[in-house]
Amino acid sequence: MGRRLKFLQKLAFLGQYHRYQVLEKDEVETLIEEQNELKAIEKEKTVTALPPREACKCSKEDLARAFHVDLDSGLSEFAVTQRRLVHGWNEFVADNAEPVWKKYLDQFRNPLILLLLGSAAVSVLTNEYEDAVSIALAVLIVVTVGFIQVTDLLVDESSFTGEAEPCGKTDSPLTG
């Protein structure tokens, strides 16, 4: 215990603007015991996974209670470390999704778009360049707007949440 007292005295010396009170041996032991008890209590709080169908029906307060989380201060560093050891890091595994450029080009597979592109080609062959440019520009605008609507109009969290279709989110419990 002599090393702890020397450590506390060094802290008092290093903290020139702070005044530290040297603790008695029994006070240090009490603090260490209390800290160990808190760690033991944290270890006892094992958190089991809750299926999404059940979690979405609970209020955030009920979920916080079930997961032993304080809504104001969050998790302690100890609890975070413990949960990482049990459940792993809070990361998503990225799948080999189709590149964005490929999704954009897929918009050109629409039969109406192909028909318009064909008519633009015919316009070029008949020397109607103004018509060809107008049709091509219209196709480009329609394809771009369609691509934007498909990809980003609604925040698509479905791949993360397991939903079949993207949908709006709320923090209130779902009914039914």
C-alpha positions in Angstrom: 0.0 0.0 0.0 3.0 2.3 0.4 3.3 2.6 -3.4 -0.3 3.9 -3.7 0.4 6.6 -1.1 3.5 7.6 -2.9 1.6 7.7 -6.2 -1.1 9.9 -4.6 1.6 12.2 -3.2 3.2 12.5 -6.7 -0.2 13.4 -8.1 -0.5 16.2 -5.5 3.0 17.4 -6.4 2.3 17.3 -10.2 -1.1 19.0 -9.9 0.3 22.4 -9.0 -3.1 24.1 -9.4 -5.0 21.4 -7.7 -4.9 20.4 -4.1 -5.1 16.6 -3.5 -5.7 15.2 -0.1 -3.6 12.2 0.8 -5.9 9.3 1.6 -5.4 7.0 4.5 -4.6 3.3 3.8 -8.1 2.1 4.7 -9.7 4.8 2.5 -7.7 3.7 -0.5 -8.6 0.1 0.2 -12.3 1.1 0.5 -12.2 2.9 -2.8 -10.5 0.0 -4.5 -13.1 -2.4 -3.1 -16.0 -0.2 -4.3 -14.4 0.0 -7.7 -14.1 -3.8 -7.9 -17.8 -4.1 -6.7 -18.9 -1.8 -9.5 -16.9 -3.7 -12.1 -18.5 -7.0 -10.8 -22.0 -5.4 -11.0 -21.2 -4.3 -14.6 -20.1 -7.8 -15.5 -23.4 -9.3 -14.2 -25.4 -7.1 -16.6 -25.3 -9.4 -19.5 -27.2 -8.1 -22.5 -29.0 -10.6 -24.8 -29.9 -9.7 -28.3 -33.5 -8.6 -28.9 -35.1 -9.5 -32.2 -36.0 -6.5 -34.3 -39.7 -7.5 -34.4 -39.8 -7.2 -30.6 -37.5 -4.2 -30.3 -39.6 -2.0 -32.6 -42.6 -2.5 -30.3 -40.8 -1.1 -27.2 -40.3 2.4 -26.1 -36.8 3.8 -25.9 -37.0 3.8 -22.1 -37.9 0.1 -22.0 -35.1 -0.7 -24.4 -32.6 1.4 -22.3 -33.7 -0.6 -19.3 -33.4 -3.9 -21.0 -30.0 -3.1 -22.4 -28.8 -1.5 -19.1 -28.1 1.9 -20.8 -28.5 5.3 -19.2 -30.2 7.5 -21.9 -28.4 10.6 -20.6 -24.9 9.4 -20.2 -24.8 6.3 -22.4 -22.6 3.3 -21.6 -19.5 3.3 -19.4 -16.2 2.5 -21.0 -16.2 -0.7 -19.1 -19.6 -1.7 -20.5 -18.6 -0.8 -24.0 -15.4 -3.0 -23.7 -17.4 -5.8 -22.2 -20.1 -5.7 -25.0 -17.4 -5.5 -27.7 -15.8 -8.7 -26.3 -19.2 -10.5 -26.3 -20.9 -9.1 -29.4 -18.0 -7.6 -31.4 -17.6 -4.2 -32.8 -20.7 -2.2 -34.0 -19.8 -2.6 -37.6 -21.6 -3.7 -40.7 -20.0 -6.1 -43.2 -20.2 -4.5 -46.6 -21.4 -6.8 -49.2 -20.2 -6.7 -52.7 -22.9 -4.4 -53.8 -23.3 -3.4 -57.4 -21.3 -0.2 -58.3 -23.2 3.1 -58.7 -22.3 3.5 -62.3 -23.7 0.0 -63.1 -27.0 0.9 -61.4 -27.1 4.1 -63.5 -26.5 2.1 -66.7 -29.3 -0.3 -65.7 -31.7 2.6 -66.1 -31.1 2.3 -69.9 -32.6 -1.2 -70.0 -36.1 0.2 -69.8 -37.9 -0.6 -73.1 -39.2 3.0 -73.5 -35.7 4.4 -73.0 -34.4 1.9 -75.6 -37.2 3.0 -78.0 -36.3 6.7 -77.6 -32.6 5.9 -78.1 -33.5 4.0 -81.3 -35.5 7.0 -82.5 -32.5 9.3 -81.7 -30.3 7.0 -83.9 -32.8 7.1 -86.7 -32.9 10.9 -86.4 -29.1 10.9 -86.8 -29.3 8.7 -89.9 -31.9 11.0 -91.5 -29.7 14.0 -90.7 -32.2 15.4 -88.2 -29.5 16.3 -85.7 -31.6 18.7 -83.7 -34.2 16.0 -83.0 -31.5 13.5 -82.2 -29.9 15.9 -79.6 -33.3 16.7 -78.1 -34.3 13.1 -77.7 -30.9 12.1 -76.3 -31.0 15.0 -73.8 -34.6 14.1 -72.7 -33.5 10.5 -72.3 -30.5 11.6 -70.2 -32.7 13.7 -68.0 -35.3 11.0 -67.5 -32.7 8.4 -66.7 -30.9 10.6 -64.2 -34.1 11.6 -62.4 -35.1 8.0 -62.3 -31.7 6.9 -60.9 -31.8 9.5 -58.2 -35.4 8.5 -57.2 -34.5 4.9 -57.0 -31.3 5.3 -55.0 -31.6 8.3 -52.6 -35.1 9.8 -52.4 -35.8 7.8 -49.2 -33.0 7.1 -46.8 -32.3 3.4 -47.5 -31.3 1.8 -44.3 -33.0 -1.5 -45.3 -29.8 -3.3 -45.9 -28.7 -2.5 -42.3 -32.1 -3.1 -40.6 -33.1 -6.2 -42.5 -36.2 -4.5 -44.0 -37.5 -5.6 -47.4 -38.3 -2.0 -48.5 -36.9 1.3 -47.1 -39.3 3.1 -44.8 -39.4 6.1 -42.5 -38.1 5.8 -39.0 -39.5 6.9 -35.6 -38.4 6.5 -32.0 -41.9 5.7 -30.7 -43.1 2.1 -30.3 -44.9 0.5 -33.2 -48.4 -0.8 -32.6 -49.8 -4.0 -33.9 
